[in-house]
Amino acid sequence: MKEMTPSATLAEVVGNKPLPRTEVTKKVWEYIKKQDLQDAENRRMINADDKLKAVFGGKAQVSMFEMTKLISDHLK
């Protein structure tokens, strides 16, 4: 799979090395689980901390499906 370069904003979460899209998603999920950012009531929703809020365009909460699209906007 083609390696993509994360934006500076996304690099704060996944690092700045070029990675395949699948690895980027995996690292974002690792970060979400480590920081306990999954909503307790609705596990499909992600509560953004300051780093993820920047990636999510300022949104405080996004669905896991919307998250994938928002992450794509930060990959070149």
C-alpha positions in Angstrom: 0.0 0.0 0.0 1.2 3.5 -0.8 2.7 5.5 2.0 1.2 8.8 2.8 2.7 11.8 4.7 0.7 13.0 7.6 0.1 16.8 8.0 1.8 18.5 10.9 -1.4 18.4 12.9 -1.9 14.6 12.4 1.8 14.0 12.9 1.3 15.0 16.6 -0.8 11.9 17.0 0.8 9.4 14.6 4.3 10.7 14.1 5.8 12.3 11.0 7.0 9.3 9.1 5.2 8.4 5.9 2.8 5.5 6.6 0.2 3.5 4.7 -3.3 4.7 5.3 -4.1 1.5 7.2 -1.2 2.2 9.7 -2.3 5.7 10.2 -5.8 4.6 11.1 -4.3 1.9 13.4 -2.1 4.5 15.2 -5.0 6.9 15.6 -7.1 4.1 17.3 -4.1 3.2 19.6 -4.1 6.9 20.6 -7.8 7.0 21.2 -7.7 3.8 23.3 -4.6 5.0 25.3 -6.3 8.4 26.0 -9.7 6.7 26.7 -11.4 9.0 24.1 -14.2 6.6 23.0 -17.6 7.8 24.3 -18.7 5.6 27.2 -22.4 5.7 26.2 -22.0 5.3 22.4 -18.8 3.5 21.5 -19.1 4.6 17.9 -18.4 8.2 18.9 -14.9 9.6 19.5 -14.5 12.5 22.0 -11.6 14.7 20.8 -8.9 16.0 23.0 -6.9 19.1 21.9 -4.7 17.1 19.4 -7.6 15.3 17.8 -9.8 18.4 17.8 -7.3 20.0 15.5 -7.4 16.9 13.2 -11.2 16.9 13.3 -11.6 20.5 12.2 -12.5 21.8 15.7 -15.2 19.3 16.3 -15.4 18.0 19.9 -17.0 14.7 18.9 -17.1 12.7 15.7 -18.3 9.2 14.7 -15.7 6.6 13.8 -16.9 6.7 10.2 -16.6 10.5 10.0 -13.2 10.2 11.6 -11.8 8.2 8.7 -12.8 10.9 6.2 -11.3 13.7 8.4 -8.0 11.8 8.7 -7.9 11.4 4.9 -7.9 15.2 4.6 -4.6 15.2 6.6 -2.7 12.8 4.3 -0.7 13.7 1.2 
